[in-house]
Amino acid sequence: DREYRVMFRLADAEHMTTDEIEERGKEIGEDFGVPEGNVVENREYLVANYTDPSFVKGMIVVIVMVVLAGILTIYSIYYVSMIPKVQEYGKLKAIGSTKRQIRQMVFREGMLVTALALPVGLLISSFLSRWIMKQMITFMAGEDPLMQVAAELVKNGEVSLLHWWIYAITIMAVLFTSAVSLAKPMRIAAKVSPIEAMRYQGLEKRGKKVRKGYQNLTIFRLTKANMARNKNAHGNRQQNKKRRETLFAYSWSLPSLVLILLIVIFPILYTGYISMTNMNIYHWNNYEFIGLENYKDALLVFDNGFLTALLVTILWTVVNMVLQLVIAFIMATLLNIKGLRLRNVYRTLLIFPWAMPGYVSILLWKTGMFNSQFGLLNQWMIRLGMEPVRWLGSDVIAFISCTTVNLWLALPFMITIIDGALQSVDRSFYESALLDGATWLERTRYITVPMIRSIIAPSVMITTFTTFKQFDVIYLLTQQVGSKTGANIHTILTYAYEKAFITNNYGYSSAISILIFGMLLVFSLVTNGRKEESR
């Protein structure tokens, strides 16, 4: 009998775990009548050329757990160390410091400590990781020739165990952990009032004791002190009553919270999960985890179109908001001219476009105004002896046409808001300014705008959000399936829609959706922070 040694490599091994590769090899051997004991996998080849997907998932879980542990640890340290500083923050509030200044002070203090500790930590971790890795490779080498060669290469310094990208990821993770950990201490410090700070005077002991240093300070003792403080707070009768009322309110709100969890929170989390897979029309049931590849394709590959769509979206938002505010302010000012007749009739006519369904208005503009053959605009141009124009055929003209339609839909709302705000301004200010010889531009700049800014600010924020995530105007005018006009204008929402429902690349489209959600979330946090500072 002759013996043969057959070597083969699985074609789809890069998408399989090591256990699945072993099972698949045994199945192939069984198909050819090879005993299970004679089927051997090349472990050295797998270690050198293959990354187990389960290992990647495990590393992601470990990194997340480490970051969460770091957040809890740093938060406990800052939370406990903030108690003696309550009086200091109260004094700063008393002398006129704003919440933003106090938050910045806490944030800068925390980040300064992080910046000072980071180089030391990198040096220590680099030395320890290098030493531990050398010991592990030496221990694992044994009689295995491949591992012995690897140990020799590492020992001679021919293989670098630490790379610049490892340091970059470590620095970003540490800075992110510190920034997140400081969020709640910053809010707590900003909320301290001078009156609350005075309550802590009774907690200070009269006799001054000399500290023995921090040699006995541990994370366990900091956490224990934090828990003891919370336990004493729970003993307060007023707080217990407030807690019972809060639990009672949450019990009544539980059905709504569950509904919100199902129709809002769960879809966001599921979209985030899908964004890290290769789900598409070809991998509908057998999609695989690919990490941040979709995000890298969107943000780092310019030809994919996402960055172009993002720039178009920003331009679309800025142009529309500037035109809306300027035109609405002029129209509202004209409506408030003293002695204007039929004022209410004009207001009713101006509100009419906003009262019509947006879908109907957009299609009326597309078929009745912008049609290249029968549209009203081209009919006028032909009668004037001019050539007809394809209003939705090229990018620039189509962008202007879409902006016109969006102004038609959005201006009535903004005019109504500014009109109401102008009516709330006391006329005595304008009379005094006229006596001082102020012009209309000066009265507008120094009286009107400051007086109505706080009134129209919420409406401007809402309109900005709506314009940024606008879908219907551009899609129905230029991108509607079956009636495309030739213009290639994409905002990030129409781009995400095309990737999901036209090219059926659901993983990539989900990544785009999460990026849009993150942008809107950051914008919301920034605007809410400014609103809180203005109070």
Secondary structure, DSSP 8 states (H G I E B T S, - for coil): ----------TTGGGS-HHHHHHHHHHHHHHTT--GGG----HHHHHHH---HHHHHHHHHHHHHHHHHHHHHHHHHHHHHHGGGHHHHHHHHHTT--HHHHHHHHHHHHHHHHHHHHHHHHHHHHHHHHHHHHHHHHHHHTT-HHHHHHHHHHHTT-S-S--HHHHHHHHHHHHHHHHHHTHHHHHHHHH--HHHHHGGGGGS-SS------STT--HHHHHHHHHHHHHHHHT-HHHHHHHHHHHHHHHHHHHHHHHHIIIIIHHHHHHHHHTTB--SSSSSSS--B-TTHHHHHHHH-GGGSHHHHHHHHHHHHHHHHHHHHHHHHHHHHHHT-TT-TTHHHHHHHHHHHHHS-HHHHHHHIIIIIS-TTT-HHHHHHHHTT-----TTTSHHHHHHHHHHHHHHHHHHHHHHHHHHHHHTS-HHHHHHHHHTT--HHHHIIIIIHHHHHHHHHHHHHHHHHHHHT--HHHIIIII-TT---S-----HHHHHHHHHHTS--HHHHHHHHHHHHHHHHHHHHHHHHHHHHH-
